Each structure stands twice: as structure tokens, then as C-alpha cells.
């Protein structure tokens, strides 16, 4: 067999690890069609199917898994060996964030940073996956939610997350106003993580006999509240734009601190990146403003 092209093997490893051709293509500065063409060519040369297309990305066949296990570590070693020789672009800043954090909190503020730092080119990668900086070396920093205890990275606390009962104005009107009934008599939207149970225990509120509906993801939970289905124990950061626009209102001034907080994380070697330094300073300023806004807005 003739020697396999290195770029095709790199594309295969990226697609296999990310499970998504679009994100893999973006990380390699390719179009999705170009990466797909590489994968078809690689499969043809090996005579084996490596990837399986799924409704939400791609998976590996047994042959694909074996190939990944054999070549993945070698490509990682090559990347690490070349790292000291890689050109550094301090005016380019690739940042990873979850889709909800990006759309609800970071993106609405990002114009201010770009206006103050026009020399910095931001590349925002929205993904639910936790970034492995040792492999995805083009990403300089990430916004994560958790306990801040990730090995091998610098973790800087931005702000805590708070849970507050919130509903649409239409539902509040149907129920007769904010103070018309005890919270346990409202149609509450349950969640599988037991956050409402923590709320009832913390504030001594009588729980409902049953929930109006239960959702297993934050997006559906907030969407149902927006549509007037019931009351969500919503994440203030996730619902920020909906609260500011009046599409959702808080039912009480009582807030429950979520188990996880928001953090800026980056590998230690990125600390001297001038673009990150500017972004880090700006981000902490925005976080402080967000905390002050959150503390002032809750009704008594």
C-alpha cells in the first residue's frame, strides 16, 4: 500500500474524537465537503469503512476504532514535538464555550470587547464538549461550568450560578399575580436533577403534589416556562436575555445557589498570550457587572 496522506489521517482523528464533521472541519480550517472527501478517499485506500454517519454526527466502526487507537497517540506526539516551533499569533484568540453560555451571556457582551480591542480576532467555538487543550491546541481558553477542579489548567472563578422560580407574564396573570398563591400551588416544571427538592428544603416551601411536566434538559425547561406551560426553576445566566426583555419574570427574591459555578480556564502556557490577557481582564469586569445586576434585580 502506498503511504497514506498525513492530512487525511489528521482529519480522521479529528472527526473520530469530536464525533462531528462540522467541528472537525472547522478545527482543521477545512470545509465539511473537503473533510468528507478526505474521509471517503481514506476509506477507499484502506478498503475499510471507518466512520458511521449518525443523526447527530459520526461514530466509529470497529476498524475505525482500531485505527484511532493505533495512530492517534503518534499524531499527538508529532503535534507536541512541533509545538515549540509553532508560530504564535497573540492577536488571534480561539475561545470555547457551551452553546447556552455563548448565546445567553458571552455573545451579547462581545461587541464591547471587540470595540475596545479591534486588534484581537476572536474565534468562538460553541460546544458541549470539554476542551482538551493538549489536543485542541488552537483553542486558547474556555468558559466552563463546574467546581473549578480541572487538572492541568488554570481555573479562574467568574461568578456563581443561581436558580430562581420564573414564569411568563401570561402565566402570572392567569394565576392572579405574583403573591396570589403559594409557590407549591403553581404549575411547576420538574427537573431530573432534584433542584426543586433542594429549593423546598432550603426555603421551607411546601412541595406540590405533582409537577405539571418534567424536562431532562435546560433548553426545554426554559422554553416551556417561556410558553406559559409552568414555572421553571431557571438558571439566571441562561435566562438572562428573557428576563431583561420581560418575557420571563422572577416569582420571588429568594435564590438558590447552584452546585456549579462559571469559570475561565486556560493552560498555564497561555498566560502570556496578549489576546488572552486582554480578554481575561475584560471578562472579569463583565462578570463583576453581571453579579451586581443579578443582586439588584430580584423582587423583594
Secondary structure, 3 states (H helix, E strand, C coil): CCCCCHHHHHHHHHHHHHCCHHHHHHHCCCCHHHHHHHHHHHHHHHCCCCEEEECCEEEECHHHHHHHHHHHHHHHHHHHHHHHHCCCCCCEEEEEECHHHHHHHHHHHHHHHHHHCCCCEEEEEECCCCCCCCCCCCCCEEEEEECCCCCCCEEEEEEEEEEEEEECHHHHHHCCCCCCCCHHHCCEEEECCCHHHHHHHHHCCCCCCCCCEEECCHHHHHHHHHCCCCEEEEECCCCHHHHHCCCCEECCCCCEEEEEEEEEEECHHHHHCHHHHHHHHHHHHHHHHHHHHHHHHCCC
